[in-house]
Amino acid sequence: MKKRIRFFILLSVVLTGPVAQAQPVEASDPGFVLLDVLFYRPLGFAATVVGTGVFIGISPLTALASIPKPHDAFIKTGNILVLAPGAYTFVRPLGNRDFPYVPSSYKYKRAVLDNDVPPKE
């Protein structure tokens, strides 16, 4: 009796597990993939680090620019200086030539919401 119960539990786990779906694969140029790994990714990392430093350095001026409406200076400068090069470096698939790279969908809620927009729940 215990063997049958174990068998049905194992069978239910195996049959209800996640199934991998086929994803379309785009052919990419092997030369560009090599160029991407050796040149564009390190350059994007450097741009992310420098952009983060500049963002921190100009944050007092950004705070002054955020006083009048629409109060979105931090969001805009953060998107331009930190998030765009970061997404290009760390999120973009290898061999993808899109710049600025915009991910198709986010799994997580945004930490910072635009002002005058109620949070969605």
Buried (B, 14 or more C-beta within 10 A) or exposed (E): EEEEEEEEEEEEEEEEEEEEEEEEEEEBEEEBEEEBEEEBBEEBBEBBBEBBEBBEEBBEEBEEBBEEEEEBBBBEBBEBBBBBBBBBBEEBEEBBEEEEBEEEEEEEEEEEEEEEEEEEE
